[in-house]
Amino acid sequence: MAENASDWLPTHPTEAGVRSAATSLQTMAGMWTGEHLQRPGGSPSSVQQSADAYERIAAALDARARSLDARATEVEQALDADAGRAAAEQVRAFRDLVVLEQRGAAFIAAALDDYASALDDGQGRFDRRSAEVRSARDDAFAVDAPVDFAAEWSDAECRAAISAIRDVYVDAQSALAGSGSALEAVVEAEQRLGYAFSDAAGYARMTGLPATSSTSLVDAALALARGVGDPDRAVLSDAEWAAYVAERDRLSPADRRRLDDALDGSKSPEERQIIMSALASGAGLALTLALARRLRTMSPQQVKAIAGLGMTDVSAADARDWTELTMPDGTVITQKTDTTCGSSSLLMLAAQRDPFLALFLAEGALVDGHIPEYLSDVTLIDRMPEAGLTTTERLKYLQEEIRRQTNQFSFWPGSVVGSAPWGYGDEVARITGDDVDMSYSMLGPNGDAQDLVDRAISAVDSGTPVPFLVGDDSGVPRHYVLLVGHEGDELQFYEPWNGEVRSVAIDDAVDGDESLGAFGGWSSIYGAAVPAD
């Protein structure tokens, strides 16, 4: 169907022109049955019933959480100090678990409610617009036009006929566009529903726990739920929990008791989860216990810095306000040169998995001389603790070393343009231990940004941050940022130029139509290091 009636209607119509236009209109109208259009499927009332059911589940979970909170207080008051604190901590772990489940159920309820409304509205709009299409079809065949060459029409009559043909065409065009718009709105709501289910899955932290004889349900609740705000940025990811359980199972009964003593001696949920993360990193029990002893001497602010460099404290609401990440000494965690955005994002990613690395970045200290695996190839890494570097100097040196490490097998001029995309995926795979697809474009924005974002959302919802390569429409990638969270229709990125966690709407990230703060002022996605399918 032509975009504009002027593309095919004569400007100065004659009788023959009117006949030709009427024939063209009726040929097109033969396809205006409405049957070839796709009506949004599904039952709004059934979807709404599901939304109501999830709302009831969320309400019941909220009531259970409040009950557990009250029970924790009772237990703490009924027992002596140490026993009461320990027992109450366990009860509160289950309360936090219920709170997470409640949030997940609430996300799904809201998304289902949105989808039910969109489906009901979309079906209504589609039905109305389809009726308009059929009406336009009938009008097309009722247009008055000369039936043979014997007819004598005045110029005014010809112009009136063409005007009538134009009106029918415009009405049909509007109705057809409206039908498509109705379907598109439902598809967008369905996409939002999918994002909500993906996000909610991250809140179901006890799903699929590995069976083991050395851990209990209480252990799991303390590790995966206690004190956790957003599971996307939890100290201990699902993958780390699985690794922790595997490492714990390898310990002797005596060593497990030593580990449990260290866990029981932790002063906060973050401290306990850092200890678990340390064992999950594969560093071994001796280094894990050494880190636990060091944690006990630290302030709460220092402990939070080691818990993912403070990422665990950032909420989706904080990201909307562009929240700075800082070290305990106040240093903002930014890229320290113009070309280390990529290596800054890699170090931030690695710090989410390795508390020994987070400690070194935050304070420049090694635990019993242990060099974090990701820094093992850094030149003079073993001499850095005694070098007297400031936090800024330490970050700058490490960022430049990781950039060189990323580019070591290429002729990419890193000091001028930063980290090479073709080496970047290997670095991400080294950190995560998973196969990675570094899908990128060097000739303009990625043509499949939606697929990259969808795959990245699945990863971050399970606790794995994803680096993105972004730029403008000039055809040259400019900047790396790190996807660290997802909630609803928003994404949260660590933006290394400013050292902030910033929020952006999913649609804006995919469309690339305007400068985005979460992308450091750039607009378009060029690539992302997503887990391989």
N, C-alpha and C positions, 0 to 999 in steps of 0.2 A: 504494500500500500504506500503510495507516494507520501512524502512528508507534508507537502503543501499543495493545495488545490491548484495554485497558479502554475505548478509544474506541468499540468496536463490540460488545463482548461484554456480555451482561446480567449485572447484579450479583446478582440473585435469579432464577436461571433456572427456567423452566417447561418442560414438554415442547415447547410451541410455540417457546419461546426457543431451546431446544437445536436444534430443526429449522432455525430461521432462521439460527442461528450456523453450523451445519454447511453449510447451503447457501451462505452467504456465503464460508466458508472454501474450499469446493470451487470456487466461481466464481473466486476469486483464484488458487487452485491451478492452474486451467486455464492460467494464464500462467507457471507456475513450471516451464518446460521446461529452462531454462538456455540455450536456443538464442538467446534474445533478448539475452543478455549478450555483451559483446565480449571475447573472449579476447585477451590481449596477443600480438601477432604477432611473428614473427622467430625466428631460430635462435640460441640462446645460444652454441652451440659455434662458429658462424661468427663471431659478434661476438668471442668469446674468441680465435679465431685472428687476427682483426684486431688485437686488443689485444697479443697476443704479437708480431705483426709490428712494431708500433710500438715495443714494448719493445726488440726487436732493433735497430731503426733508432736509437733513442736511445742504446743501448749502443755501437753503431758510431760514432755522432757523438761520443760522449764520448771514445772512444779516439782519434778523429781530432783532437779538440781538444787532448788531451794531447800528441799527436805534434807538432802545430803549435807548441805552447808550447815544447817541447824544441828544435824547429827554430829558433824565434825566438832562443833563447839562443845556439845555435850560430852563427847569422848575426851576432849582435851581437858575439860574441867573435872572430869571424874577420875582421871588417872594422875599419877605423879608427873613431874615436869617432863622428863625425857620420854617416858612411855606414852604420855599423853600427846606430846608433840609428834612422835613417830606415828602413832595410831591415827591422829587427826590428819596428818599429811597424806596417809593412804586414803582416807575417806575423801579428802579434798581432791585427790588425784581422780577418783571416780566421779566426783562432782564436775571437775573440769572436762572429763571425758563426755559426760552427759551434755555439758554446755556446748561442746564442739558438735556433737550429734544434733543438738537442738538448732544450732546455727545452720547446719547443712540442710535439715528439714525445712527450716524457714526460707532458705534460698530457693529450694525446689517449690515450696508452696507459692511464693511470690511469682516465680517464673511461670508456673502452671496457670496461675490466675491471669497473668499478663497474656499468656498464649490463648486461654479460653476467650478472653475479651477480643483479642486480635482475630481469632478464628471466627467468632460470631460476627464481628464487624466486617471482616473480609468476605465471608460468605454472603452477607446481606448486600454489600456493595457490588459483589460480583453478579448476584442475581439481578439487581437493578440495572447494572450496566449491560448485562447480556440481553435483557428485555429491550433496552434502548438500541442495541445492535440489530436485533430482529425487526424492531420498528423502523429503523433506518433502511433496512433491506426492503421492507414493504414500500416505503416511500420512494425508494430508488426505482421500483418498477411502476410507480404511479406518476412519475415525472411526465409532464406534458411536453411532447416534442413533435416536430413535423414527421408524418408517417411516410411521405413520399415526396418526390421532387415537384409534384404538382402544387404542393402547399405553398402559400405565399404568406410569409411572416414578415412583419415589420422589424426594423432594428430594435425597437423597444421590446417587442415580444421575444426576440432572440436573447437580448440582454436579461430579461426577466427569467427566461428558461435556464440560462446559464447560472444566474443567481440562485435559482431553486436547486439546481444540481449541486452547486457549491455548498449550500446549506445542508443538504442531505449528506454530502461527503464529510463535511466538518463535524456534523453530529455523529456520524459513524466513527470517524477518527477519534473523537473524544470518548465515545463509549468503549471502543476497543482499548484505548490507552487506560481508561478507568478500570476495565476488567483486569488488565495486566498489573496495574498498580495495586489492586485489591489482593491479587495473588502474591505479589512481591512483599506486601506488608506482612502477610501470614508467614511467608518463608523467612523473613527477618525475625519474626517472633519465635519461629521454630529454632532458628540459629541461637537466639538468646537462651532458649530453653536448654539447648545442648550445652551451652557454656555453663549454665547453672548446674546441670547434672555433673559436669566435669569438676566444677568448683566444689560442689557438695561431696563428691567422692573423696576429696582431700580431707574433709572433716570427719569422714568415717575411718578414723585412725586405727581402729581395732579390727578392721576387716582383713581377712587373709593372713592373720598372724602365723608365723612359722611354728610348727609344733616342736617343743623342746622340753626336756626333763629338767633343765637347769634354770628355767625362768618360769615365772608365774603370771597370772593375770594382773596381780598387783604391780609386779615389775613393769609390765607393759604399760599399764595406766600411768605409772610414775614417769616412764620414759617418753611416752607419746602424747600425753594429755596435760600433765600437771604444769600449769603456768603458761600453756601455749595459747597465743592469741590467734594468729593466722598460720595454719599448718604449712602454707607455702614457704614461710620463713621460719619454721621451727628449728631449734638447735639440732635436733635429731630427725633426719628424714626417714622415710620408710625404708629406703635402701640401706641407710646407716644402721637402722634397727636390725635388719636382717643380718648385716655384717657383724654387728655386736653380738647377736645371739650365736652366730657361727664361731666367733672368737671365744666367747664364754664357754661354749660346749667343749672346747679343746682344753680348757683349764682343768687342773686336778681339783678334787674337792677342797683341799687346803688352800689353793690359790683362789678359788671362788669365794671362800670365806674372807680372804684378805681383800678381794675386790668389793665384796658386800660391806665390809667394815668401812672402806673408803666412801662408798655410796651413802651409807647410813650417816656418815660424818659430814656430809655436804650441808651447807647452810641455806641453799636455795635450790629451786627446781633447775635453774640454768646450770648451776655448779654440778648437780648430779648428771644432767644430760651431757655436759662437756666431758665428764669422765667416761661416759658410755661412748661418746663420739671418738674419744682418744683411743679406746680399745678397738673400736670399729675401724680405725684408720690402719690397723695392722702394726702399730708401733710396739705392741707387746705389753705384758702386764707391768714389768718393772718401770717402764717409762710412763705408763698410765698412772701408776701409783705416785710416781715422782711429780707428775703434773697435778694430781689431786692434793698433794702436800703443798704445792705452790699456791694453788687456788685458795687454800684455807688462810693464806696470809694476805690475800688481796681484798681490796674494797669492793663493794657491790658494783661500782662503776667499772672497775677493771675487769671483773668477771663478765659483765655484760658485753664489754668490748671483745672479749675472747669468744663469746657466744655469737659467732658470725659477724664480728666487727660491728656489733650493735644493730644488725639488720633485724633481729627478732623483735625489737621494740617498736618497729615502724608499722603502723596500721595503714589500711587503705585510706582512712581519713587523713592521716599524717601526709601520705603521698600526694593527696590533692593540694596540700599546702606547701609542697616542695620541701621536704625535711632533710636537713644536713646530717651526714654521718661523720662523727668525730671520734678521734682517739681519746684515751683518758687525759692526755695533756692538752686537749683542745684542738689539736691539728685536724683540719678538715680532710677527709679521705678523697682527695682529688687526684687527677693525673697531674704529674709535676712537670711535664714538658708538653709541647704542642703535638707530639707524635706518640704519646703513650696511653691513648684512650683504650686501645685494644689490650695492652698488657695490664692496665689498671683493672679492666673488667675480668681478665683471666685471674688475677690475684684475688679479686673479690669473690669470684666463683670458687677458687680453691680454698679460700678461708672458710667457706660455708661447710666444707667437708673435713677440714683438718685443723683442730684447735691448736696444735703445735705451730702451725703456720700463722694462725690468727694471733697467737701470743707473740711470735717473732715480729709480725708487722706492727702490732700495737706497742710493744715494749722493747723490741730488739734483743730478746732473751731466748736462749736455747735451753731446753730441759735436758740436763745431764749430757750436754754436747750433741743431742739428737738434732740432725738437720732434716727438716720436713722434706718429704720425697720430692715435691714439686720444685724445691729450691736446690736440689742436689747437684745440678749442673751449673749453678751460678758461681761465677768466678769469685774466689776469696770469701765464700759464704761463711767458712769456719772462723774467719778473723773479724767478721763484722761486729760481734758483741763487744769486742774490746776496742773498736775503732772510735768510739765516742761520737757517733753520728746522732744528729737530731732526728726526730721522726720524719720530718720532711726530707732530709738528706737520705735516710734509709729507704723511704718509699721511692724517691727519684732513682736511686741506684738500682733497686730491684725491678722497677718498671722498665728501665732501659735494658737491663739484663734479660728480662723475659721477652722484651721485643726482639732482641738479638737472637734469642733462643727460637722464637717463632719463625724468624726469617733465615735461619742458618743454612737451609738447603735451597735457597732461592737467590736470585740476583736483585731482589726487591730492595730499593734504597730506603731502608727503615728510618734512618735519621731524618729523612725528608718527608716521607709519606706514611710512616707508621708500620703496622703489622700487616703482612701479606695474607690475604684471605685463604690462599691455598695451603698455608701452613697452620692457619688458625684452628681448623677442625681437628688436626692432630693434637694440638695442645688441649683442646676441650676434652677429647677422648682420653688423653692421659690423666686429666683431673677426675673425670667421672667414672672411668673404667668401662664405659659403654661405647659401642660403635656410634659414630656421629656422621651425619650428612651436613657438610658445610656447603649449602646451596647458595650461590651468589651470582650476581651479574656485574660485569665491568662496563657494560654498554647502555646503562640506563637502569631505572628502578626495576626490581624483580617483577616479572609478569605474573607470578603466582603468589603474591604476598598473602592472600587469604589462606592458602594452604600452609604456608610457613607459620603464620600466626596460630592457626588451629593446632598444628603439631606442637608448637612451643607452649601453648596453653595446657595441653595434656601433660607435657613434661613438668612445667612449673607447678601444676596442681598436685603432682606427686612429690614435690620438693626439690626438683632439679632446675636451677636457673638456666637461662638460655641467652647467649650473646647474640646481638643483632648488629648488622652492618647497615648504616643508613647514610643518606646524602640528599641531594636535591635533584632536580630534573635535568641537570647539565650532562649527566651520563657518567659521573665520577663519584664513587663512594667516598665518604668524608669522615665517618665517625663510627666508633663502636659504643654500644650501650648494652646493659645487661638486664634482661627481663627477670624480675625477682618475685613477682606476685600477680595474681589475677583475682578479681572479685566482680561478679556480675558482668557488666559490659565495659569494665575498665581493666587496664593493665598497669602494673607498677614497674618502672625501670630505675635501675641505678644509672645515673648520668654522670660519668666521671669528670667532665670538664668543671662542673660546679660541685661535685661531691654530694649530690642530693638524690633522694628517691622521689621520683615524680610520677604522677598519674596521667594517663591518656585514655580516651575512649577507643575501644577496639576499632570502630568504623573509621575514626580519624587516622589511626595508625595504618590501617589497610589502604585507605584512599590516597594518602599522601598528597593532599591538596593544599596544605598550608604548613607554615613553620610550626614545629611542635617542641615545646619545652622538654618533654621526656626524651626527645631525640637530640637534645643540645642545640635546638634551633633549626635543625634540618627537617625535611618533610617526608622523605620516601624511604621505604625499605629496599635495600639492595640484596640482603642475604641474612641467613641465620644458621647457627650451628645447632641443628635439632637432632635429637636421637634418631638413629636409623630405624626405618620401619621393620 
